Amino acid sequence: MHPARRRTGRGRTPLLYVIASVALLVMAAPFLWMALSAFKTKQDLTANPPVWIPSRWTLDNFTALLDQLDMPQYFLNSLIVAVLVTVSNLLFCSMLGYALAKLDFTGRSKVFALVLAALMVPGNLMILPLYVLMNGLGLIDTYAGLVLPFAAGAFGVFLMRQFMQSVPDELLEAARLDGAGEWYIFWRIVIPLVKPALATLTIFTFLGSWNNFIWPLIATNDPGKYTLPVALATFANDPNRTVGGGNGMLMAGSLLVVLPVLAVFAVLQRHFTQGIATAGLK
């Protein structure tokens, strides 16, 4: 490389770090404000000008939130729905992705075209048909009504199909020659090779299900079946909550909503980043 060009590249590196740091700060600022506000007193929450760091750290917002809302039940509802949706997507999307990538059957290209077409349909357009269907099946105000509409998604099928195409066909043919069946090949050979894709699908599906607001709001009339986002939104619109303490409780509740997602990402980040790194090599 030419020396002048090398010096130019080195000169750009600090500038790129500065730009990346500023962008990170801008993106993280709302989260930091929410996390810090969850531990603020009423005086800090209503201070003018606003204060970032609490003058006195307190857990009063969390205790008040637990007193006024049935947070364990809402948390359990969200956890049950998110886990069931995630597990069902991992199972069904990987199975269909394997069939589209490695099995030769009549109409395979048409099924894949249907998956691509489903990716282009806005999710909000499906809310009314889904509600009519779930209501007709008597699944409103049930966990099944919250889980079944999202038990498999077109994005998950497309993701798994693309990753499974990278599995060598020669490896599968060798297994078939040794007498292995398709179920054995799928579970013992293919699934271990696509762990990055499974981790990516787990993060996106869990995040989408945990933060889903519109469908749980429509599909639940019983407060006992509310998920965390619906419960917090209902509490935010409650005219009886106090301005200072209410906002602090909202920040505390929002922090509780975010923590499980961060935990899932922390556990799976190694596979997730590996999936992103290898995606460009396919």
C-alpha positions in Angstrom: 0.0 0.0 0.0 1.2 3.5 -0.8 2.6 5.3 2.3 0.3 8.4 1.8 -2.7 6.2 1.4 -1.7 4.3 4.6 -1.4 7.5 6.5 -4.8 8.6 5.2 -6.4 5.4 6.5 -4.8 5.8 9.9 -6.0 9.4 10.1 -9.6 8.3 9.5 -9.6 5.7 12.3 -9.9 8.2 15.2 -12.7 10.0 13.3 -14.6 6.8 12.8 -14.3 6.0 16.5 -15.7 9.4 17.4 -18.6 9.1 15.0 -19.4 5.5 16.3 -19.1 6.7 19.9 -21.5 9.6 19.3 -24.0 7.3 17.5 -23.8 4.8 20.4 -24.4 7.5 22.9 -27.4 8.8 21.0 -29.0 5.4 20.7 -28.2 4.5 24.4 -29.4 7.8 25.9 -33.1 6.8 26.1 -32.3 3.5 27.7 -29.9 5.1 30.2 -32.5 7.8 31.1 -35.1 5.1 31.7 -32.7 2.9 33.8 -31.6 5.8 35.9 -35.1 7.2 36.3 -36.3 3.9 37.8 -34.1 4.6 40.8 -34.9 8.3 41.2 -37.0 10.0 43.9 -40.1 12.0 43.1 -38.1 15.2 43.5 -35.5 14.1 41.0 -38.2 13.0 38.5 -39.9 16.4 38.6 -36.7 18.5 38.8 -36.3 21.4 36.4 -33.8 21.3 34.8 -33.9 17.5 34.6 -31.1 15.5 36.4 -29.5 12.4 35.0 -27.9 10.9 38.0 -30.2 10.3 41.0 -29.3 12.5 44.0 -30.5 9.6 46.2 -30.9 6.0 44.8 -34.1 4.4 45.9 -36.1 1.2 45.2 -39.4 2.9 46.1 -40.6 2.9 42.4 -40.2 -0.9 42.3 -42.0 -1.5 45.6 -44.8 0.8 44.6 -45.1 -0.9 41.3 -45.4 -4.3 42.9 -48.0 -2.9 45.3 -50.2 -1.4 42.6 -49.9 -3.9 39.8 -49.8 -7.7 39.8 -46.3 -7.6 38.2 -45.5 -11.3 38.9 -48.6 -12.4 37.0 -48.0 -10.1 34.1 -44.3 -11.1 34.0 -45.4 -14.8 34.0 -47.9 -14.2 31.2 -45.2 -12.5 29.0 -42.7 -15.2 29.8 -45.1 -18.1 28.9 -46.1 -16.5 25.6 -42.6 -15.5 24.6 -41.1 -18.9 25.4 -43.9 -20.8 23.7 -43.7 -18.6 20.6 -39.9 -18.9 20.5 -39.8 -22.7 20.9 -42.5 -23.2 18.3 -40.7 -21.0 15.8 -37.5 -22.8 16.3 -39.2 -26.1 15.7 -41.5 -25.3 12.8 -39.3 -22.8 11.0 -36.3 -25.1 11.1 -38.3 -28.0 9.9 -39.8 -26.1 7.0 -36.5 -24.4 6.2 -34.8 -27.9 6.0 -37.5 -29.1 3.7 -37.2 -26.1 1.4 -33.4 -26.3 1.4 -32.6 -30.0 1.2 -35.7 -32.0 0.2 -36.9 -32.3 -3.4 -40.7 -32.4 -3.5 -43.3 -31.3 -5.9 -44.2 -27.6 -5.4 -41.1 -26.7 -3.4 -40.5 -23.5 -5.4 -44.2 -22.5 -5.0 -44.0 -23.0 -1.3 -40.9 -20.8 -1.1 -42.6 -18.2 -3.3 -45.5 -18.2 -0.8 -43.0 -17.7 2.1 -41.5 -14.7 0.2 -44.9 -13.3 -0.5 -45.8 -13.6 3.2 -42.7 -11.5 4.1 -44.1 -8.6 2.0 -47.5 -8.5 3.8 -47.6 -5.9 6.6 -48.3 -7.6 9.9 -51.0 -5.1 10.8 -53.1 -6.2 7.9 -53.5 -9.7 9.5 -54.8 -8.4 12.9 -58.5 -8.4 11.9 -58.5 -11.8 10.2 -56.5 -13.3 13.1 -59.0 -11.9 15.6 -62.0 -13.2 13.7 -60.3 -16.6 13.5 -59.3 -16.8 17.2 -62.7 -15.5 18.3 -64.4 -18.2 16.2 -62.2 -20.8 17.8 -63.0 -19.5 21.3 -59.4 -18.7 22.0 -59.7 -15.1 23.1 -58.3 -14.5 26.6 -56.3 -17.7 26.4 -52.6 -18.4 26.1 -53.3 -20.4 22.9 -54.9 -17.3 21.4 -51.7 -15.3 22.1 -49.3 -18.0 20.9 -50.8 -19.8 17.9 -51.0 -16.8 15.5 -47.2 -16.4 15.9 -46.2 -20.1 16.2 -44.3 -19.9 12.9 -43.2 -16.9 10.8 -42.1 -16.3 7.3 -39.0 -14.5 8.4 -37.9 -17.6 10.4 -38.6 -20.0 7.6 -36.6 -17.8 5.2 -33.7 -17.4 7.6 -33.4 -21.1 8.3 -33.7 -22.1 4.7 -30.9 -19.7 3.7 -28.6 -21.0 6.4 -29.4 -24.7 5.7 -28.5 -24.3 2.1 -24.9 -23.9 3.2 -24.9 -27.4 4.7 -23.0 -29.6 2.1 -25.3 -32.0 0.2 -22.5 -34.5 0.1 -22.6 -34.8 3.9 -26.3 -35.5 3.9 -26.0 -38.0 1.0 -23.3 -39.9 2.9 -25.6 -40.1 5.9 -28.4 -41.5 3.8 -26.0 -44.1 2.3 -25.2 -45.2 5.8 -28.9 -45.8 6.4 -29.7 -42.6 8.4 -33.3 -41.4 8.1 -34.4 -37.8 7.5 -35.3 -37.3 11.1 -31.9 -38.4 12.2 -30.2 -36.3 9.6 -32.2 -33.3 10.6 -31.7 -33.5 14.4 -28.2 -35.0 14.5 -26.4 -33.4 11.5 -28.2 -30.3 10.3 -29.4 -28.7 13.5 -25.9 -28.7 15.2 -24.5 -27.0 12.0 -27.0 -24.1 12.1 -26.7 -23.1 15.7 -25.9 -19.5 14.7 -29.1 -19.3 12.8 -31.1 -20.8 15.7 -29.5 -18.2 18.0 -30.4 -15.4 15.7 -34.0 -16.6 15.3 -34.3 -17.0 19.1 -33.2 -13.4 19.8 -35.5 -11.9 17.1 -38.5 -14.1 18.0 -38.2 -13.7 21.7 -37.7 -9.9 21.3 -40.7 -9.6 19.0 -43.0 -11.7 21.2 -41.9 -10.1 24.5 -42.5 -6.6 23.2 -45.6 -7.4 21.2 -48.3 -5.0 22.2 -51.1 -4.7 19.6 -52.1 -8.4 19.5 -52.2 -9.0 23.3 -54.1 -5.8 23.7 -56.7 -6.9 21.2 -56.8 -10.6 22.1 -57.1 -10.2 25.9 -60.1 -8.7 27.8 -59.2 -10.4 31.1 -56.6 -8.4 33.1 -55.3 -11.7 34.4 -54.1 -12.5 30.9 -52.4 -9.1 30.3 -48.7 -9.2 29.2 -46.2 -6.7 30.6 -46.5 -4.1 27.7 -50.3 -4.1 27.9 -50.3 -3.8 31.7 -47.8 -0.9 31.7 -49.8 0.9 28.9 -53.0 0.5 30.9 -51.3 1.8 34.0 -49.8 4.7 32.0 -53.4 5.8 31.0 -54.7 5.5 34.5 -55.8 9.0 35.6 -55.4 8.0 39.3 -51.7 7.6 39.2 -49.6 10.4 40.6 -47.4 12.3 38.1 -44.0 12.0 39.8 -44.4 8.6 41.4 -46.4 7.3 38.5 -43.6 8.2 36.0 -41.1 6.6 38.3 -43.1 3.4 38.4 -43.4 3.4 34.6 -39.6 3.7 34.3 -39.2 0.8 36.8 -41.7 -1.3 34.9 -40.0 -0.5 31.5 -36.7 -1.6 33.0 -38.2 -4.9 34.1 -39.5 -5.4 30.5 -36.1 -4.8 29.0 -34.0 -6.9 31.4 -35.1 -10.4 30.1 -34.4 -9.4 26.5 -30.9 -8.2 27.5 -30.4 -11.5 29.4 -31.4 -13.6 26.3 -29.0 -11.5 24.1 -26.2 -11.8 26.6 -26.5 -15.6 26.6 -26.8 -16.0 22.8 -24.6 -13.1 21.6 -21.6 -15.3 20.7 -23.7 -17.4 18.3 -25.5 -14.3 17.1 -22.4 -12.5 16.1 -21.0 -15.7 14.6 -24.1 -15.9 12.5 -23.7 -12.4 11.2 -20.0 -13.0 10.5 -20.6 -16.2 8.5 -23.7 -14.8 6.6 -21.5 -12.7 4.4 -19.5 -15.8 3.3 -22.4 -17.6 1.8 
